[in-house]
Amino acid sequence: MAVWRLIVNEGELYWCMALDEAMLQLREQDKIPNTLRLYRILPSGVTIGYFQRVKDSVNLDYIREHEIPLTRRITGGGSVYHDGSGEVTYSVVADISDVGEDVLESYQRICRGIVYALRIFGVRAEFKPINDVVVDGKKISGSAQTRKKKALLQHGTFMYATDLDKLSQCLRAPREKLESHGVSSIRDRVTTLSEIIGRRPGLSEVLEALKKGFSQALGVELKPSRLTKEELLLAEKLIAKYKDEEWVFRK
């Protein structure tokens, strides 16, 4: 069985996004191994997809009023509220050949980690193309991906106890998208593990389920490890990009 590196950590929004990009660059150069990172963003923050327009994706007035950090990802996908006390973000940085040359195939394989983690809690979830995991039609996890020549980065959410009212205040979605899912608001479109099982699981319980879920989905052994000095240095250099308004408001 192949062995992947496991990193479990937390940090502020800009550093977390910078680190994901640093890991992708260094995996492309074969300077780090295939890695699963599980992390919390503290304090809570908002990210938007690479191709999104800020005004269409978030409630900027609300975010600014409540001093919620905002940045743009290098991955596609939609806007995300990262709840520091109720959501775990995962990132997979790996050689494309190890997770699937076909984009949809790779999404399905990686997102299966979330599906299997939910099974541990007795929850039946399903992967819904191209990048969601849903329970009874409601989204509990969304993912986004970007690729280089040989390596990819896929990261996504696991909403175990996200404040959905705050999420719905922070984010916007086109009416057409909501209607396509048969709902009239973002709040009606999403759910959390806590909402489904009627209790709030602890962070350690969630992390253990995610480790088992991704290990099963990827068919690998996860070996706890630490970030390299090169990763940390590159991430520090990249932080400025994620704080730069020219990057955040490029669309």
SULHU-V544893 format. One record per residue. SS is DSSP state (A for helix, B for strand, O for the rest). PHI is phi in degrees with one decimal (999 if undefined). OMEGA is omega as a letter, one per 40 degrees, with the letter a starting at -180 (* if undefined). Layout:
SS&PHI&OMEGA  SS&PHI&OMEGA
This chain:
O&999&i  B&-65.5&i  B&-111.9&i  B&-111.5&i  B&-77.7&i  B&-116.9&i  B&-118.9&i  B&-121.5&a  B&-155.7&i  B&-153.6&i  B&176.5&a  O&-76.7&a  A&-53.2&a  A&-64.7&i  A&-66.4&a  A&-63.4&i  A&-70.2&i  A&-63.6&a  A&-67.0&i  A&-59.4&i  A&-67.5&i  A&-60.8&i  A&-63.5&i  A&-62.1&a  A&-60.5&a  A&-75.3&i  A&-69.4&i  A&-59.4&a  O&-92.4&a  O&60.8&a  O&-95.3&i  O&-136.6&i  O&-84.1&i  O&-52.3&a  B&-139.8&i  B&-108.7&i  B&-116.4&i  B&-115.5&a  B&-148.3&i  B&-109.6&i  B&-97.4&a  O&-128.9&e  O&-70.9&a  O&-53.9&a  B&-150.6&a  B&-126.6&i  B&-120.9&i  B&-119.7&a  O&-72.2&a  O&-54.2&a  O&-94.9&a  O&-82.9&i  O&-95.1&a  A&-55.0&a  A&-65.5&i  A&-88.0&a  A&-109.3&a  B&-138.5&i  O&-90.2&a  A&-61.9&i  A&-61.3&a  A&-65.1&a  A&-61.9&a  A&-68.3&i  A&-60.6&a  O&-98.3&i  O&52.6&i  O&-93.2&a  B&-58.9&a  B&-136.5&i  B&-150.1&i  B&-104.2&i  O&-85.3&i  O&-87.7&i  O&-96.4&i  O&-76.9&i  O&82.5&a  O&-102.5&a  O&-72.9&a  B&-135.8&i  B&-100.0&a  B&-95.4&a  O&-81.5&a  O&-61.6&a  O&-111.7&a  O&-149.4&a  B&-145.4&i  B&-111.5&i  B&-97.8&i  B&-112.2&i  B&-138.5&i  B&-114.0&i  B&-120.4&a  B&-154.9&i  B&-65.9&a  A&-55.9&a  A&-65.0&a  A&-88.8&a  A&-126.8&i  O&130.4&i  O&-64.8&i  O&-73.9&a  A&-60.5&a  A&-62.8&i  A&-60.7&a  A&-68.5&i  A&-58.3&a  A&-62.7&a  A&-66.2&a  A&-70.5&a  A&-64.5&i  A&-60.0&i  A&-60.3&i  A&-69.6&i  A&-58.3&a  A&-68.8&i  A&-62.1&i  A&-67.0&i  A&-59.8&i  A&-61.5&i  O&-92.6&i  O&79.2&a  O&-106.2&i  O&-90.9&i  O&-119.4&i  B&-141.5&i  B&-77.4&i  B&-119.6&a  O&-57.1&e  O&-100.7&a  O&-148.5&a  B&-116.7&i  B&-118.6&a  B&-125.2&i  B&-126.8&a  O&51.5&i  O&83.0&a  B&-103.5&a  B&-75.1&i  B&-117.1&i  B&-155.4&i  B&-125.1&a  B&-133.5&i  B&-147.1&a  B&-142.7&i  B&-143.1&a  B&-129.3&i  O&-104.8&a  O&-65.7&a  O&-124.8&a  B&-120.7&i  B&-130.5&i  B&-121.5&i  B&-126.1&i  B&-131.0&a  B&-166.8&a  B&-108.6&i  B&-134.2&a  B&-88.3&a  O&-90.3&i  O&-154.5&a  O&-59.1&i  O&-73.3&a  A&-71.6&i  A&-67.8&i  A&-68.1&i  A&-56.0&a  A&-70.0&i  A&-74.6&a  A&-78.9&a  B&-104.4&i  O&-126.8&i  O&-139.8&i  O&-58.2&a  A&-56.8&a  A&-61.4&a  A&-66.8&i  A&-62.7&a  A&-63.5&i  A&-66.3&i  O&-99.2&i  O&73.6&i  O&-128.2&a  O&-109.7&a  O&-148.8&i  A&-61.1&a  A&-58.4&i  A&-77.8&a  A&-90.6&a  B&-120.4&i  O&-148.2&i  O&-131.4&i  A&-60.1&a  A&-59.1&a  A&-64.0&a  A&-76.3&a  A&-94.8&i  O&77.2&i  O&-151.5&a  O&-99.9&i  O&-70.4&i  O&-75.8&a  A&-58.6&a  A&-63.3&i  A&-65.0&i  A&-65.3&a  A&-61.5&i  A&-63.7&i  A&-65.1&i  A&-65.2&i  A&-59.3&a  A&-66.4&a  A&-63.0&a  A&-71.2&i  A&-60.4&i  A&-68.2&a  A&-64.0&a  A&-90.3&a  O&66.8&a  B&-132.8&i  B&-94.2&i  B&-97.3&a  B&-111.2&i  B&-56.5&a  O&-151.4&a  O&-123.3&i  O&-70.3&i  O&-83.7&i  A&-60.9&a  A&-64.4&i  A&-62.7&a  A&-64.5&a  A&-66.1&i  A&-66.6&i  A&-61.4&i  A&-61.2&i  A&-68.3&a  A&-81.9&a  A&-55.9&a  A&-57.2&i  A&-59.6&a  A&-76.1&i  A&-93.7&a  O&-73.7&a  A&-64.2&i  A&-64.7&i  A&-74.5&a  A&-64.6&a  O&-105.4&a  O&-66.0&i  O&-135.1&*
